[in-house]
Amino acid sequence: MTAPLDSAAVAQYLADHPQFFVEHAGLLGEVKLSSPLTGRAVSLQERQMEVMRDKYKALELRMADLLRRAEENMAIANRFHGWTQGLLRAGTPAAMPDAVVKGLIEHFSVPQASLRLWNLAPDYAEAPFARGASDDVRLFANSLRAPYCGPNKDFEAVRWLDDGVEVGSNVRSTVLLTLRAGGNAFGLLVLGSPDPDRFNATMATDFLVHIGETASAALAPLRA
């Protein structure tokens, strides 16, 4: 009595003998398989073509996704470049806070942006950007070790946007960036949007980190 063939043994045999279908080419058209795409019986050749088409389609989708991400990153890099050029043209330290805020609004299409600084040199102690940061805000900024990106949880700093409580209350999503020098917080940068999805917790924060570091370096000369 002949023992039934084990499917694993058949598969191993075919793997060990790649010339099998060369020697028995007729089987490629005779053996029928059920196609998961059409449900009809197809030959080994047709099934192989279906598998290859699926692989090519997956590769095309992957390539399209990589190209889209590359284009998005290039667009962000160009905006960042335009923003930093504006900072270099600011001229004086006193003009830098305005350049930081207006540049973000212009180049990154941020609906609203504002900042407050503390521990500044006496010449800047009475400037608008040096007023309004409470002790609570300063403690919060110092504890923020990474950019906050997500819904507005009634943050006190959001009220700085356009210097209006009503405007701040309409902000649905926000970014909070601590400005640091020598490891110590000396300011907080706030971005806001009425769109709840504009800034969300799933966003990558790499560029936000760069924005915070660049703004910190640009504003550091204002410190005491």
N, C-alpha and C positions, 0 to 999 in steps of 0.2 A: 504493500500500500504506500502510495506516495504522500509524504508529509506536505501539508499546505505551506506555501511560501509566506514568509513573514515580510510585511511591507517595508520594515526597516532594513531588512536584508536586501530587498530589491533596490531600495534607494541607495544603499551603500555600494551595491554592485554597479549601478549606473554611474555613481560618483567615481568608482575605481576604474571604470572602463569607458572613458569619454568617447571612444571610437564606436560605441555600440550603435548609435543612431546614424553614423556614417555608413556602417556596414548594413544597417537595416533602415535605410532612409524611407522606405515605403510606410513604415509605421507612423511617421510624423503626420501623414495624412489620414491614416486609418484609425488611429486611436482617438476616441472622442471624449471630450471633457465637458462638464457643464460650466457655462460661462456665468459668473456672478453678475455680469453687466446686463446680458440679454436673457439669461435663463435657458437659452437653447444650447444644444450640443455643438461644440466646436473642436477642431483638430488641435493637436499639440502646437502646431505652427501658429494657428490663430490665437490660441491662448497665450503663447509667448509674446505675440505682438500686443495683446491687451495689457499684459504685465509691463512691457516696455513703455507703452503709451502712458500708463499710470505713473511710472517712475519719471518719465519726462515731464509730465504735467506737474508732479510734485516739485521737481527741480525748477521748473519755470515759475511756479508760485513762490518758491523760496528765493529765487533770484530777483523777482519783482519786489518782494518784501525788503531784501537787502538794498536794492536800488532806491526804494522809497525812503528807507531809514538814512541812507547816505545823503539823499537830497535834503531831508529834514535837518540833518546835522550840519550840512553845508550852509543852509539858510540861517540857522542859529549862529554859526560861526561868523557869517557875514554881518549879522545884526550886532554881535558882540564886538566885532571890529569897528563898526560905525560908532558904537557907544563909547569905546575907549578912545577913539579919535576925538570925540566931543569933549571928553575929560581932559585930554592933552591941550585942547584949545581954550579951556576955562580961564587960564591966565593967572588968577589969584586964588589963594586958599579960600577966601570968603565966597568966591563964586562957585566953588566946587560942589557944595550940597545941591544947589539948584541944577548944576550940570548933571549930577548923578540922577536926580529925580526926572528931569525933563528928558534926558537921554533914554532912560528906560521906557518912558511913555511913548517917545517917538520911534525908537528902533525896535522895540519888542511889542508894540501895540498893547501896552498895559493900560487898562482903563484909568487906574488911579495909583499913585505912588506918593510916598512921603517918608520922612525920616526925622529922627531927633538924635542929638548928640549931647554928651555931658563930659565933665572933667576937661573943659576946653580952656585955652589960653584966655586971659582977661579981655583981650581985644574982641573976642567973639562971645563973651558971656551973655550979652543981651540980644544976640541975633535971634531971629524967629526959630531957627533950627535948634537953638539951645534951650528953648522953653517948652515946658509941658510934659517932660518925662518924669513921672512920679517914681518914688522909691520902689513901688511894686513892679513897675515896668523895668526898672534897672535890674532888679533881682531876677525877673523873668528872663531878660536878655542874657544875663550872665550864666543862667542855668541852661540856656538853649545851645546844645552842642552840635546840632545839625539843623539845616533849614526846615522850618515848619511849612508844610504845603498841604492845605486842606480846607475844610469848612471854617467859616468865621464863628468862633465859639465866644462871641461877645468880648473879644479882646479889647482892652483899653486902648492899645496902640492903634487899632483900626480907626478910632475916632480922630486921629490926626489927618486922615485923608481929606483933603480940601478944607481942613480945619473946621469940619462941620459934623456934629453928632448925627444929624439926620442922614447926611451922605454916608457916613460910616455904617449906620445901621442898615443901609441897603446893600452892603457888601456881603455877598453870599460865599465867596471863596477867597482865600488870602494866602500870601507868602510872607513869612517873617524871617528876616536875616539879621543875625547879630553882627555888629561891626566890632572888630577886635584889633588891638595892637599890643604886642608883647603878651598875648594870652588873655588880656583883660578887656572886657566889654566897655566900649565907650559910645555905643550908639545902637540904634535899631532901625532897620530899613523895612518898610511895609509896602507890599503890593496888594491891590484889591481888585475884585471884579464882581459885578452883579450876577454873572453866570456861575452857577454852583459847580459846573464841571471844568471851568477854566483852570483852576488850580486844585488838584486832587491828590490824595495820598499815594496813588499808583504811579505818579509821574516820577521819572528819573530826576535826581537832584544835582547831577554833576555840574551842569551849567549854572545852577543857582549857587553852588559852592564857589564857582569861579567869579560870579557876580559879587558875592559877598566879600571875597578876598580882594578883588580889584577895587571895590568901593572903599573897603577899609584902608587900603594903601593910599588911595587918592585923598581920603579925608583925614588921615593921620596927622598931617601938618597943622591941623586946627587944634590939636590937643595941647594941654598945658605942658 
